Amino acid sequence: MTVRVPTAGVRRRRLYWIAGLVLAAGAAFPLQAQQSAAQPAAAQTEKPAAASAPNQAVTSASNAAPNAAVGQAANQTANQAADTGPVLHLGANEVNLIFTVTDRHGNYIPNLQLSDFALLDDQRAPERVTSFRQQTNLPLRVGVLVDTSTSIRSRFDFEQQSAIEFLLDTLKAGSDKAFVMGFDVTPDVTADWTNNLDALETGIDRLHPGGGTAMFDAVYTACRDKLLTQRGPEPVRKAMILISDGDDNQSHVYEDEAIKMCQRADTIIYTISTNWTPSRGKGDKVLTDIADATGGQVFFPPSAEEMANSFKSIEAELRSQYLLTYTPADFKYNGAFRPIYLYCNDRRYQVRAKKGYFAPSSQ
Protein backbone atom coordinates (compact mmCIF):
# COMPACT_ATOMS: atom_id res chain seq x y z
CA MET A 1 0.00 0.00 0.00
CA THR A 2 1.07 3.59 -0.44
CA VAL A 3 2.33 5.27 2.72
CA ARG A 4 1.04 8.79 3.21
CA VAL A 5 3.76 11.19 4.41
CA PRO A 6 2.28 13.95 6.59
CA THR A 7 2.89 17.56 5.66
CA ALA A 8 3.35 18.36 9.34
CA GLY A 9 6.25 15.91 9.47
CA VAL A 10 8.00 17.72 6.65
CA ARG A 11 7.59 21.00 8.50
CA ARG A 12 9.04 19.48 11.65
CA ARG A 13 12.09 18.16 9.83
CA ARG A 14 12.70 21.63 8.42
CA LEU A 15 12.47 23.05 11.94
CA TYR A 16 15.11 20.62 13.23
CA TRP A 17 17.39 21.48 10.28
CA ILE A 18 17.03 25.21 10.93
CA ALA A 19 17.60 24.73 14.66
CA GLY A 20 20.73 22.74 13.88
CA LEU A 21 22.09 25.59 11.77
CA VAL A 22 21.43 28.03 14.60
CA LEU A 23 23.20 25.84 17.11
CA ALA A 24 26.11 25.24 14.75
CA ALA A 25 26.56 28.99 14.52
CA GLY A 26 27.11 29.13 18.28
CA ALA A 27 23.68 30.02 19.64
CA ALA A 28 22.76 27.32 22.16
CA PHE A 29 19.85 27.47 24.55
CA PRO A 30 20.05 27.54 28.35
CA LEU A 31 18.68 24.89 30.67
CA GLN A 32 17.99 25.70 34.29
CA ALA A 33 17.65 23.28 37.18
CA GLN A 34 15.72 24.04 40.34
CA GLN A 35 15.01 22.09 43.49
CA SER A 36 11.49 22.19 44.81
CA ALA A 37 12.73 23.02 48.29
CA ALA A 38 15.18 25.75 47.34
CA GLN A 39 15.44 28.86 45.19
CA PRO A 40 17.24 28.45 41.87
CA ALA A 41 20.76 29.74 41.54
CA ALA A 42 20.91 33.10 39.79
CA ALA A 43 24.59 33.68 39.20
CA GLN A 44 25.43 35.26 35.84
CA THR A 45 27.55 33.33 33.36
CA GLU A 46 29.84 34.50 30.65
CA LYS A 47 28.71 34.17 27.06
CA PRO A 48 30.51 31.10 25.66
CA ALA A 49 31.54 30.13 22.17
CA ALA A 50 29.96 27.23 20.33
CA ALA A 51 30.56 23.76 21.86
CA SER A 52 32.39 25.33 24.81
CA ALA A 53 33.15 23.68 28.13
CA PRO A 54 30.39 23.73 30.81
CA ASN A 55 29.84 27.08 32.52
CA GLN A 56 30.76 27.57 36.16
CA ALA A 57 27.41 28.95 37.35
CA VAL A 58 23.77 28.52 36.41
CA THR A 59 22.25 31.09 34.08
CA SER A 60 19.48 33.32 35.36
CA ALA A 61 16.10 32.60 33.77
CA SER A 62 15.82 36.25 32.83
CA ASN A 63 19.17 36.34 31.05
CA ALA A 64 18.48 37.11 27.38
CA ALA A 65 21.95 36.21 26.08
CA PRO A 66 22.12 32.63 24.74
CA ASN A 67 24.40 30.24 26.57
CA ALA A 68 25.86 26.96 25.39
CA ALA A 69 25.21 25.14 28.65
CA VAL A 70 23.96 25.38 32.17
CA GLY A 71 26.50 25.81 34.92
CA GLN A 72 28.18 23.95 37.70
CA ALA A 73 25.44 24.81 40.19
CA ALA A 74 22.83 23.28 37.91
CA ASN A 75 24.82 20.06 37.72
CA GLN A 76 25.04 19.80 41.51
CA THR A 77 21.30 20.39 41.83
CA ALA A 78 20.30 18.01 39.09
CA ASN A 79 22.62 15.20 40.16
CA GLN A 80 20.83 15.06 43.50
CA ALA A 81 17.88 13.67 41.55
CA ALA A 82 19.77 10.43 40.81
CA ASP A 83 18.20 7.01 41.06
CA THR A 84 19.12 6.77 44.72
CA GLY A 85 17.15 9.95 45.48
CA PRO A 86 13.47 10.46 46.18
CA VAL A 87 10.75 9.43 43.77
CA LEU A 88 10.11 12.07 41.12
CA HIS A 89 6.51 13.30 40.90
CA LEU A 90 5.54 14.92 37.62
CA GLY A 91 3.63 18.18 37.57
CA ALA A 92 0.71 18.74 35.22
CA ASN A 93 2.80 20.67 32.71
CA GLU A 94 6.15 18.93 33.13
CA VAL A 95 7.76 16.95 30.32
CA ASN A 96 9.52 13.68 30.98
CA LEU A 97 12.21 13.31 28.27
CA ILE A 98 14.16 10.05 28.05
CA PHE A 99 17.09 10.01 25.64
CA THR A 100 20.20 8.09 24.62
CA VAL A 101 23.67 9.45 23.90
CA THR A 102 26.13 7.53 21.72
CA ASP A 103 29.37 8.14 19.88
CA ARG A 104 29.68 7.59 16.13
CA HIS A 105 30.38 3.89 16.75
CA GLY A 106 27.11 3.44 18.65
CA ASN A 107 28.74 3.13 22.09
CA TYR A 108 26.71 4.54 24.98
CA ILE A 109 28.16 7.62 26.68
CA PRO A 110 27.67 7.66 30.47
CA ASN A 111 28.36 10.32 33.11
CA LEU A 112 27.35 13.38 31.12
CA GLN A 113 26.08 16.40 33.04
CA LEU A 114 23.10 18.66 32.50
CA SER A 115 25.48 21.36 31.32
CA ASP A 116 26.46 19.15 28.36
CA PHE A 117 23.07 19.64 26.71
CA ALA A 118 20.91 22.34 25.16
CA LEU A 119 17.20 22.03 24.49
CA LEU A 120 14.43 23.59 22.43
CA ASP A 121 10.78 22.85 23.19
CA ASP A 122 8.45 24.37 20.61
CA GLN A 123 11.33 26.64 19.50
CA ARG A 124 11.90 27.95 23.06
CA ALA A 125 14.27 27.16 25.88
CA PRO A 126 12.49 25.47 28.81
CA GLU A 127 11.30 27.59 31.71
CA ARG A 128 13.24 25.40 34.13
CA VAL A 129 14.71 21.93 34.54
CA THR A 130 13.49 20.11 37.63
CA SER A 131 15.38 16.83 37.36
CA PHE A 132 18.28 15.21 35.51
CA ARG A 133 19.13 11.56 36.03
CA GLN A 134 21.84 9.34 34.59
CA GLN A 135 21.38 5.67 33.70
CA THR A 136 18.00 5.74 35.34
CA ASN A 137 16.19 2.57 36.39
CA LEU A 138 12.66 3.74 35.85
CA PRO A 139 9.97 1.03 35.86
CA LEU A 140 9.53 -0.42 32.37
CA ARG A 141 6.26 -0.74 30.48
CA VAL A 142 7.03 -2.79 27.38
CA GLY A 143 4.81 -3.94 24.55
CA VAL A 144 6.11 -6.76 22.36
CA LEU A 145 4.44 -6.73 18.93
CA VAL A 146 5.16 -9.70 16.68
CA ASP A 147 4.25 -9.86 13.00
CA THR A 148 2.42 -13.16 12.51
CA SER A 149 1.62 -12.71 8.81
CA THR A 150 2.38 -15.37 6.23
CA SER A 151 5.47 -13.53 4.96
CA ILE A 152 7.48 -14.24 8.14
CA ARG A 153 6.52 -17.90 8.58
CA SER A 154 10.03 -19.26 7.89
CA ARG A 155 11.68 -17.30 10.75
CA PHE A 156 8.78 -17.27 13.20
CA ASP A 157 10.34 -19.74 15.65
CA PHE A 158 13.42 -17.53 16.02
CA GLU A 159 11.21 -14.49 16.65
CA GLN A 160 9.35 -16.27 19.42
CA GLN A 161 12.46 -17.59 21.15
CA SER A 162 14.28 -14.25 20.97
CA ALA A 163 11.28 -12.37 22.36
CA ILE A 164 10.97 -14.80 25.26
CA GLU A 165 14.65 -14.48 26.14
CA PHE A 166 14.37 -10.68 26.00
CA LEU A 167 11.50 -10.61 28.48
CA LEU A 168 13.20 -13.09 30.81
CA ASP A 169 16.43 -11.08 30.81
CA THR A 170 14.95 -7.58 30.92
CA LEU A 171 11.90 -7.43 33.17
CA LYS A 172 12.38 -6.91 36.89
CA ALA A 173 9.80 -8.52 39.14
CA GLY A 174 7.75 -6.06 41.14
CA SER A 175 8.39 -2.96 39.04
CA ASP A 176 8.27 -3.82 35.31
CA LYS A 177 5.31 -4.97 33.23
CA ALA A 178 4.82 -6.09 29.63
CA PHE A 179 2.17 -7.28 27.22
CA VAL A 180 2.32 -9.40 24.05
CA MET A 181 0.44 -8.68 20.83
CA GLY A 182 0.53 -10.62 17.59
CA PHE A 183 -0.81 -9.18 14.37
CA ASP A 184 -1.66 -10.25 10.85
CA VAL A 185 -4.87 -8.72 9.48
CA THR A 186 -6.01 -7.89 13.03
CA PRO A 187 -4.11 -7.36 16.30
CA ASP A 188 -4.46 -10.03 18.98
CA VAL A 189 -3.36 -9.51 22.59
CA THR A 190 -2.20 -12.91 23.85
CA ALA A 191 -0.84 -11.66 27.19
CA ASP A 192 -2.13 -8.48 28.84
CA TRP A 193 -0.16 -6.23 31.18
CA THR A 194 1.66 -8.43 33.69
CA ASN A 195 5.00 -9.04 35.37
CA ASN A 196 4.35 -12.78 35.38
CA LEU A 197 7.04 -14.14 33.08
CA ASP A 198 5.28 -17.49 32.66
CA ALA A 199 2.15 -15.70 31.41
CA LEU A 200 4.19 -13.63 28.97
CA GLU A 201 6.02 -16.69 27.66
CA THR A 202 2.69 -18.45 27.21
CA GLY A 203 1.40 -15.42 25.33
CA ILE A 204 4.30 -15.56 22.88
CA ASP A 205 3.89 -19.33 22.43
CA ARG A 206 0.23 -18.79 21.53
CA LEU A 207 1.18 -16.76 18.44
CA HIS A 208 0.82 -18.55 15.10
CA PRO A 209 1.68 -17.18 11.62
CA GLY A 210 -0.90 -16.68 8.87
CA GLY A 211 -2.74 -13.92 6.98
CA GLY A 212 -1.90 -10.45 5.70
CA THR A 213 -0.07 -7.61 7.46
CA ALA A 214 -1.85 -4.74 9.21
CA MET A 215 1.18 -3.36 11.06
CA PHE A 216 0.04 0.28 11.34
CA ASP A 217 -3.28 -0.84 12.82
CA ALA A 218 -1.43 -2.94 15.40
CA VAL A 219 0.95 -0.14 16.42
CA TYR A 220 -1.94 2.34 16.63
CA THR A 221 -4.07 -0.03 18.71
CA ALA A 222 -1.24 -0.99 21.07
CA CYS A 223 -0.42 2.65 21.81
CA ARG A 224 -4.04 3.77 22.14
CA ASP A 225 -5.41 0.87 24.19
CA LYS A 226 -2.35 -0.24 26.16
CA LEU A 227 0.51 2.25 26.40
CA LEU A 228 -1.56 5.46 26.50
CA THR A 229 -3.27 4.19 29.65
CA GLN A 230 0.03 3.82 31.51
CA ARG A 231 0.01 7.28 33.09
CA GLY A 232 0.57 8.30 36.68
CA PRO A 233 2.25 10.80 39.02
CA GLU A 234 5.59 8.99 38.71
CA PRO A 235 7.35 8.53 35.36
CA VAL A 236 7.74 5.12 33.73
CA ARG A 237 9.75 4.17 30.68
CA LYS A 238 7.37 3.07 27.93
CA ALA A 239 8.75 1.14 24.98
CA MET A 240 7.49 -1.02 22.15
CA ILE A 241 9.44 -3.80 20.44
CA LEU A 242 8.08 -4.19 16.91
CA ILE A 243 9.18 -7.29 14.97
CA SER A 244 8.15 -7.17 11.31
CA ASP A 245 9.32 -6.83 7.73
CA GLY A 246 7.46 -3.49 7.62
CA ASP A 247 5.48 -4.36 4.49
CA ASP A 248 1.97 -3.30 5.51
CA ASN A 249 -0.82 -4.28 3.10
CA GLN A 250 -3.98 -4.40 5.23
CA SER A 251 -4.08 -1.42 7.64
CA HIS A 252 -6.93 1.07 7.86
CA VAL A 253 -4.75 3.76 9.48
CA TYR A 254 -1.72 5.33 7.85
CA GLU A 255 1.88 5.46 9.00
CA ASP A 256 1.68 9.05 10.24
CA GLU A 257 -1.45 8.26 12.26
CA ALA A 258 0.30 5.34 13.97
CA ILE A 259 3.33 7.52 14.76
CA LYS A 260 1.17 10.30 16.20
CA MET A 261 -0.58 7.84 18.50
CA CYS A 262 2.81 6.61 19.72
CA GLN A 263 3.82 10.20 20.43
CA ARG A 264 0.59 10.77 22.34
CA ALA A 265 1.36 7.64 24.36
CA ASP A 266 4.94 8.88 24.98
CA THR A 267 6.31 5.56 23.74
CA ILE A 268 9.74 4.77 22.29
CA ILE A 269 9.62 2.20 19.49
CA TYR A 270 12.44 -0.22 18.70
CA THR A 271 11.93 -2.01 15.40
CA ILE A 272 13.57 -5.28 14.35
CA SER A 273 13.44 -6.05 10.65
CA THR A 274 12.83 -9.61 9.52
CA ASN A 275 14.19 -8.85 6.08
CA TRP A 276 17.42 -10.88 5.99
CA THR A 277 18.49 -9.78 2.50
CA PRO A 278 21.42 -7.33 2.17
CA SER A 279 19.27 -4.77 0.31
CA ARG A 280 16.95 -2.49 2.25
CA GLY A 281 13.38 -2.38 0.98
CA LYS A 282 10.36 -0.13 1.39
CA GLY A 283 9.33 -1.89 4.58
CA ASP A 284 12.74 -1.28 6.14
CA LYS A 285 12.37 2.45 5.51
CA VAL A 286 9.00 2.39 7.25
CA LEU A 287 10.54 0.66 10.28
CA THR A 288 13.35 3.24 10.31
CA ASP A 289 10.92 6.17 10.17
CA ILE A 290 8.79 4.84 13.03
CA ALA A 291 11.81 4.28 15.27
CA ASP A 292 13.36 7.65 14.43
CA ALA A 293 10.16 9.62 15.10
CA THR A 294 9.81 8.16 18.59
CA GLY A 295 13.45 8.24 19.72
CA GLY A 296 14.02 4.52 19.26
CA GLN A 297 16.28 2.53 16.97
CA VAL A 298 15.92 0.14 14.06
CA PHE A 299 17.84 -3.14 13.87
CA PHE A 300 18.65 -5.18 10.77
CA PRO A 301 19.91 -8.58 11.96
CA PRO A 302 21.57 -10.46 9.06
CA SER A 303 19.83 -13.69 9.95
CA ALA A 304 17.13 -15.09 12.18
CA GLU A 305 19.78 -16.53 14.46
CA GLU A 306 21.20 -13.01 15.02
CA MET A 307 17.86 -11.57 16.15
CA ALA A 308 18.74 -12.30 19.78
CA ASN A 309 21.61 -9.80 19.53
CA SER A 310 19.15 -7.08 18.53
CA PHE A 311 17.11 -7.79 21.65
CA LYS A 312 20.26 -7.64 23.78
CA SER A 313 21.09 -4.23 22.29
CA ILE A 314 17.61 -2.97 23.17
CA GLU A 315 17.96 -4.32 26.70
CA ALA A 316 21.31 -2.53 27.11
CA GLU A 317 19.87 0.76 25.84
CA LEU A 318 16.86 0.63 28.13
CA ARG A 319 19.30 0.55 31.06
CA SER A 320 21.68 3.17 29.65
CA GLN A 321 19.54 6.24 29.11
CA TYR A 322 19.15 9.68 30.61
CA LEU A 323 16.02 11.27 32.06
CA LEU A 324 15.42 15.01 31.84
CA THR A 325 12.30 16.53 33.39
CA TYR A 326 11.48 20.14 32.65
CA THR A 327 8.75 22.76 32.53
CA PRO A 328 8.23 24.15 29.02
CA ALA A 329 8.06 27.88 28.41
CA ASP A 330 4.78 29.35 27.21
CA PHE A 331 2.98 26.04 27.74
CA LYS A 332 -0.62 25.87 26.55
CA TYR A 333 -3.20 23.13 27.13
CA ASN A 334 -4.33 23.14 23.51
CA GLY A 335 -3.57 19.61 22.31
CA ALA A 336 -0.98 20.91 19.84
CA PHE A 337 2.19 19.07 18.84
CA ARG A 338 5.30 20.60 20.43
CA PRO A 339 8.55 19.69 18.62
CA ILE A 340 11.67 18.93 20.65
CA TYR A 341 15.28 19.51 19.65
CA LEU A 342 17.86 18.18 22.13
CA TYR A 343 21.51 18.85 21.39
CA CYS A 344 24.81 17.71 22.94
CA ASN A 345 27.48 20.41 23.04
CA ASP A 346 30.20 17.85 22.36
CA ARG A 347 29.98 17.27 18.62
CA ARG A 348 31.45 13.78 18.95
CA TYR A 349 28.20 12.55 20.47
CA GLN A 350 24.73 12.05 19.06
CA VAL A 351 21.50 12.35 21.03
CA ARG A 352 18.54 10.14 20.19
CA ALA A 353 15.23 11.34 21.62
CA LYS A 354 11.61 11.64 20.60
CA LYS A 355 10.90 14.36 18.05
CA GLY A 356 8.16 15.95 20.13
CA TYR A 357 4.94 15.38 22.03
CA PHE A 358 1.30 16.45 22.13
CA ALA A 359 0.29 18.86 24.86
CA PRO A 360 -2.83 17.83 26.78
CA SER A 361 -6.00 19.52 25.61
CA SER A 362 -7.06 20.45 29.17
CA GLN A 363 -5.70 20.44 32.73
C-alpha positions in Angstrom: 0.0 0.0 0.0 1.1 3.6 -0.4 2.3 5.3 2.7 1.0 8.8 3.2 3.8 11.2 4.4 2.3 14.0 6.6 2.9 17.6 5.7 3.4 18.4 9.3 6.3 15.9 9.5 8.0 17.7 6.6 7.6 21.0 8.5 9.0 19.5 11.7 12.1 18.2 9.8 12.7 21.6 8.4 12.5 23.0 11.9 15.1 20.6 13.2 17.4 21.5 10.3 17.0 25.2 10.9 17.6 24.7 14.7 20.7 22.7 13.9 22.1 25.6 11.8 21.4 28.0 14.6 23.2 25.8 17.1 26.1 25.2 14.8 26.6 29.0 14.5 27.1 29.1 18.3 23.7 30.0 19.6 22.8 27.3 22.2 19.8 27.5 24.6 20.1 27.5 28.3 18.7 24.9 30.7 18.0 25.7 34.3 17.7 23.3 37.2 15.7 24.0 40.3 15.0 22.1 43.5 11.5 22.2 44.8 12.7 23.0 48.3 15.2 25.8 47.3 15.4 28.9 45.2 17.2 28.5 41.9 20.8 29.7 41.5 20.9 33.1 39.8 24.6 33.7 39.2 25.4 35.3 35.8 27.6 33.3 33.4 29.8 34.5 30.6 28.7 34.2 27.1 30.5 31.1 25.7 31.5 30.1 22.2 30.0 27.2 20.3 30.6 23.8 21.9 32.4 25.3 24.8 33.1 23.7 28.1 30.4 23.7 30.8 29.8 27.1 32.5 30.8 27.6 36.2 27.4 29.0 37.3 23.8 28.5 36.4 22.3 31.1 34.1 19.5 33.3 35.4 16.1 32.6 33.8 15.8 36.2 32.8 19.2 36.3 31.0 18.5 37.1 27.4 21.9 36.2 26.1 22.1 32.6 24.7 24.4 30.2 26.6 25.9 27.0 25.4 25.2 25.1 28.7 24.0 25.4 32.2 26.5 25.8 34.9 28.2 24.0 37.7 25.4 24.8 40.2 22.8 23.3 37.9 24.8 20.1 37.7 25.0 19.8 41.5 21.3 20.4 41.8 20.3 18.0 39.1 22.6 15.2 40.2 20.8 15.1 43.5 17.9 13.7 41.5 19.8 10.4 40.8 18.2 7.0 41.1 19.1 6.8 44.7 17.2 10.0 45.5 13.5 10.5 46.2 10.7 9.4 43.8 10.1 12.1 41.1 6.5 13.3 40.9 5.5 14.9 37.6 3.6 18.2 37.6 0.7 18.7 35.2 2.8 20.7 32.7 6.1 18.9 33.1 7.8 17.0 30.3 9.5 13.7 31.0 12.2 13.3 28.3 14.2 10.0 28.0 17.1 10.0 25.6 20.2 8.1 24.6 23.7 9.5 23.9 26.1 7.5 21.7 29.4 8.1 19.9 29.7 7.6 16.1 30.4 3.9 16.7 27.1 3.4 18.7 28.7 3.1 22.1 26.7 4.5 25.0 28.2 7.6 26.7 27.7 7.7 30.5 28.4 10.3 33.1 27.3 13.4 31.1 26.1 16.4 33.0 23.1 18.7 32.5 25.5 21.4 31.3 26.5 19.2 28.4 23.1 19.6 26.7 20.9 22.3 25.2 17.2 22.0 24.5 14.4 23.6 22.4 10.8 22.8 23.2 8.4 24.4 20.6 11.3 26.6 19.5 11.9 28.0 23.1 14.3 27.2 25.9 12.5 25.5 28.8 11.3 27.6 31.7 13.2 25.4 34.1 14.7 21.9 34.5 13.5 20.1 37.6 15.4 16.8 37.4 18.3 15.2 35.5 19.1 11.6 36.0 21.8 9.3 34.6 21.4 5.7 33.7 18.0 5.7 35.3 16.2 2.6 36.4 12.7 3.7 35.8 10.0 1.0 35.9 9.5 -0.4 32.4 6.3 -0.7 30.5 7.0 -2.8 27.4 4.8 -3.9 24.6 6.1 -6.8 22.4 4.4 -6.7 18.9 5.2 -9.7 16.7 4.3 -9.9 13.0 2.4 -13.2 12.5 1.6 -12.7 8.8 2.4 -15.4 6.2 5.5 -13.5 5.0 7.5 -14.2 8.1 6.5 -17.9 8.6 10.0 -19.3 7.9 11.7 -17.3 10.7 8.8 -17.3 13.2 10.3 -19.7 15.7 13.4 -17.5 16.0 11.2 -14.5 16.6 9.3 -16.3 19.4 12.5 -17.6 21.1 14.3 -14.3 21.0 11.3 -12.4 22.4 11.0 -14.8 25.3 14.6 -14.5 26.1 14.4 -10.7 26.0 11.5 -10.6 28.5 13.2 -13.1 30.8 16.4 -11.1 30.8 14.9 -7.6 30.9 11.9 -7.4 33.2 12.4 -6.9 36.9 9.8 -8.5 39.1 7.7 -6.1 41.1 8.4 -3.0 39.0 8.3 -3.8 35.3 5.3 -5.0 33.2 4.8 -6.1 29.6 2.2 -7.3 27.2 2.3 -9.4 24.1 0.4 -8.7 20.8 0.5 -10.6 17.6 -0.8 -9.2 14.4 -1.7 -10.3 10.8 -4.9 -8.7 9.5 -6.0 -7.9 13.0 -4.1 -7.4 16.3 -4.5 -10.0 19.0 -3.4 -9.5 22.6 -2.2 -12.9 23.8 -0.8 -11.7 27.2 -2.1 -8.5 28.8 -0.2 -6.2 31.2 1.7 -8.4 33.7 5.0 -9.0 35.4 4.3 -12.8 35.4 7.0 -14.1 33.1 5.3 -17.5 32.7 2.2 -15.7 31.4 4.2 -13.6 29.0 6.0 -16.7 27.7 2.7 -18.5 27.2 1.4 -15.4 25.3 4.3 -15.6 22.9 3.9 -19.3 22.4 0.2 -18.8 21.5 1.2 -16.8 18.4 0.8 -18.5 15.1 1.7 -17.2 11.6 -0.9 -16.7 8.9 -2.7 -13.9 7.0 -1.9 -10.5 5.7 -0.1 -7.6 7.5 -1.8 -4.7 9.2 1.2 -3.4 11.1 0.0 0.3 11.3 -3.3 -0.8 12.8 -1.4 -2.9 15.4 1.0 -0.1 16.4 -1.9 2.3 16.6 -4.1 0.0 18.7 -1.2 -1.0 21.1 -0.4 2.6 21.8 -4.0 3.8 22.1 -5.4 0.9 24.2 -2.3 -0.2 26.2 0.5 2.3 26.4 -1.6 5.5 26.5 -3.3 4.2 29.7 0.0 3.8 31.5 0.0 7.3 33.1 0.6 8.3 36.7 2.3 10.8 39.0 5.6 9.0 38.7 7.3 8.5 35.4 7.7 5.1 33.7 9.7 4.2 30.7 7.4 3.1 27.9 8.8 1.1 25.0 7.5 -1.0 22.2 9.4 -3.8 20.4 8.1 -4.2 16.9 9.2 -7.3 15.0 8.1 -7.2 11.3 9.3 -6.8 7.7 7.5 -3.5 7.6 5.5 -4.4 4.5 2.0 -3.3 5.5 -0.8 -4.3 3.1 -4.0 -4.4 5.2 -4.1 -1.4 7.6 -6.9 1.1 7.9 -4.8 3.8 9.5 -1.7 5.3 7.8 1.9 5.5 9.0 1.7 9.1 10.2 -1.5 8.3 12.3 0.3 5.3 14.0 3.3 7.5 14.8 1.2 10.3 16.2 -0.6 7.8 18.5 2.8 6.6 19.7 3.8 10.2 20.4 0.6 10.8 22.3 1.4 7.6 24.4 4.9 8.9 25.0 6.3 5.6 23.7 9.7 4.8 22.3 9.6 2.2 19.5 12.4 -0.2 18.7 11.9 -2.0 15.4 13.6 -5.3 14.4 13.4 -6.0 10.6 12.8 -9.6 9.5 14.2 -8.8 6.1 17.4 -10.9 6.0 18.5 -9.8 2.5 21.4 -7.3 2.2 19.3 -4.8 0.3 17.0 -2.5 2.3 13.4 -2.4 1.0 10.4 -0.1 1.4 9.3 -1.9 4.6 12.7 -1.3 6.1 12.4 2.4 5.5 9.0 2.4 7.3 10.5 0.7 10.3 13.3 3.2 10.3 10.9 6.2 10.2 8.8 4.8 13.0 11.8 4.3 15.3 13.4 7.6 14.4 10.2 9.6 15.1 9.8 8.2 18.6 13.4 8.2 19.7 14.0 4.5 19.3 16.3 2.5 17.0 15.9 0.1 14.1 17.8 -3.1 13.9 18.7 -5.2 10.8 19.9 -8.6 12.0 21.6 -10.5 9.1 19.8 -13.7 10.0 17.1 -15.1 12.2 19.8 -16.5 14.5 21.2 -13.0 15.0 17.9 -11.6 16.2 18.7 -12.3 19.8 21.6 -9.8 19.5 19.1 -7.1 18.5 17.1 -7.8 21.6 20.3 -7.6 23.8 21.1 -4.2 22.3 17.6 -3.0 23.2 18.0 -4.3 26.7 21.3 -2.5 27.1 19.9 0.8 25.8 16.9 0.6 28.1 19.3 0.5 31.1 21.7 3.2 29.6 19.5 6.2 29.1 19.1 9.7 30.6 16.0 11.3 32.1 15.4 15.0 31.8 12.3 16.5 33.4 11.5 20.1 32.6 8.8 22.8 32.5 8.2 24.1 29.0 8.1 27.9 28.4 4.8 29.4 27.2 3.0 26.0 27.7 -0.6 25.9 26.6 -3.2 23.1 27.1 -4.3 23.1 23.5 -3.6 19.6 22.3 -1.0 20.9 19.8 2.2 19.1 18.8 5.3 20.6 20.4 8.6 19.7 18.6 11.7 18.9 20.6 15.3 19.5 19.6 17.9 18.2 22.1 21.5 18.8 21.4 24.8 17.7 22.9 27.5 20.4 23.0 30.2 17.8 22.4 30.0 17.3 18.6 31.4 13.8 18.9 28.2 12.6 20.5 24.7 12.0 19.1 21.5 12.4 21.0 18.5 10.1 20.2 15.2 11.3 21.6 11.6 11.6 20.6 10.9 14.4 18.0 8.2 15.9 20.1 4.9 15.4 22.0 1.3 16.4 22.1 0.3 18.9 24.9 -2.8 17.8 26.8 -6.0 19.5 25.6 -7.1 20.5 29.2 -5.7 20.4 32.7 
